[in-house]
Amino acid sequence: MSRPAVLSSDSIAARLPPGWHHDGNWLRRTFTFGDFSEAFGFMARAALAADRLDHHPNWSNVYATVEVALQTHDVGGVTSLDVDLAGEMNRCAGE
């Protein structure tokens, strides 16, 4: 399966969903919830969205906080898959 091309910084900036920032070859965001249950619920919803896109996040969870870093590893940078997953994750968080 062919992977999308790495996006330019300008293209990423134009398409970046709210709350996310572009950090070199990554998109990053910290989600903060009311408690562990809310954070875990978000991760479950986001996992289903990621699986539908066949694109999976680097993430970690500590209590009510979920740290996310997105990159298309095959191409070593940010692609449309990362931007799309970032938007899906925002929706999963209720934004």
N, C-alpha and C positions, 0 to 999 in steps of 0.2 A: 504494500500500500504506500502510495506516495504521500509525503508529509508536506505541509505548507511551508513557504519560505519565511525566513526571519524578517520581521517587520522593521522598518526604519524607526528611529526615535520619534520623528514627526508623526508618522502613522500611528504609533502607539499612543502618543499624547492626544491625538485627535479621537481615539477610540477608547481610551482608558475609562473604565467604569468608576463611579464615585467611591472614594475611600481607598483606592489602590494607588500605589506608586511604582514607578519604573526605576529599578535599581540595577544598572548594568544589563546583564542577560536574564533578569528576573522581573516578574511582577510580584509585589509583596503587599500583604495586608494583615493587620491584627483585628480580629473580631472579638468583642467583649460582650458577654451575656450576663444574665442575672445570677446564674448558678451553673453547676456542672450539668444538670439535666438539660437545660436549654442549650448549652454548648454541644453536648453529645447529640441531641436531637438535630441540631444544625449539621453536625458532621454526618449523620446518617442520611439526611436529605441531600447534602452535597455529594456524598459518595454515590448515590443513585444517579445524580445528574452527571457526575464525572464518568461513570460507567457508560451512560448513554452516549456521551461524546467520545468514549474510548480514549480519555485523556485524564490522567490522575495526578492529584496535587502532592507536593511535599508539604506536610503539615504536622503540627504538634499541638497537643492540648494539655493545659494545666488548669484544673478546676474550671473557671468560667471563661478562660481565654483560649482562642484558637489562632495560632500563628500559621499563615499560609504563604508559600512561595511557589510560583508557577513558572515553568519553563518547558519548552518542547525539547527534551533531552536529545532526541535524534539529530536535531539541527543546531543545538547549542545556543538557543536564544528564544526570544519571545515571538510567537506566531499568532495567527488568528485563533488557533485552538485555545491559547492561554487567555486571550481577551474574552472569548466566548465563555470559557469556564469561569472567569472572574465575574462576568455578568450573571451567570447562573448561580454562583455562590452568593452574590448580593441578594438575588431573589430568594434563595433558601434561607437567608438571614432575615427575610421580611422587609427588604428595602426596595 
